């Protein structure tokens, strides 16, 4: 996207929360028009069986493929790198000491 396209206000933006709410309300009105009751659809045995199947498959995918990388990212990346540094800098602020950003900021000598 070029600068002139952005300047003219033609940006590609996603749907807003308000748009999702309006879409949901419209969907409920359409279902009501066709006399489809959400409660009976959700509580039907077929729906419950489908929900159970999706839950089982999701759990299986989590256990087989996603759990190890997610735990690695959480414990080894997020907690060790980002959270520890955040806590250390907050403790420095509390104690009146300079933070990492202040210590590592470039300086200009006159």
HUFEN-V417281 format. One record per residue. N is the residue number from 1. BURIAL is b if it has 9 or more other ideal C-beta (glycine too) atoms within 8 Angstrom, else e. Layout:
# HUFEN-V417281
n = {N | N}
burial = {BURIAL | BURIAL}
This chain:
# HUFEN-V417281
n = {1 | 2 | 3 | 4 | 5 | 6 | 7 | 8 | 9 | 10 | 11 | 12 | 13 | 14 | 15 | 16 | 17 | 18 | 19 | 20 | 21 | 22 | 23 | 24 | 25 | 26 | 27 | 28 | 29 | 30 | 31 | 32 | 33 | 34 | 35 | 36 | 37 | 38 | 39 | 40 | 41 | 42 | 43 | 44 | 45 | 46 | 47 | 48 | 49 | 50 | 51 | 52 | 53 | 54 | 55 | 56 | 57 | 58 | 59 | 60 | 61 | 62 | 63 | 64 | 65 | 66 | 67 | 68 | 69 | 70 | 71 | 72 | 73 | 74 | 75 | 76 | 77 | 78 | 79 | 80 | 81 | 82 | 83 | 84 | 85 | 86 | 87 | 88 | 89 | 90 | 91 | 92 | 93 | 94 | 95 | 96 | 97 | 98 | 99 | 100 | 101 | 102 | 103 | 104 | 105 | 106 | 107 | 108 | 109 | 110}
burial = {e | e | e | e | b | b | e | e | e | e | e | e | e | e | e | e | e | e | e | b | e | e | b | e | e | e | e | b | e | e | b | e | e | e | e | e | e | e | e | e | b | e | e | e | e | e | b | b | e | e | e | e | e | e | e | e | e | e | e | e | b | b | e | e | e | e | b | e | e | e | e | b | b | b | b | e | b | b | b | e | e | e | b | b | b | e | e | b | b | e | e | b | b | e | e | e | e | e | b | b | e | e | e | e | e | e | e | e | e | e}
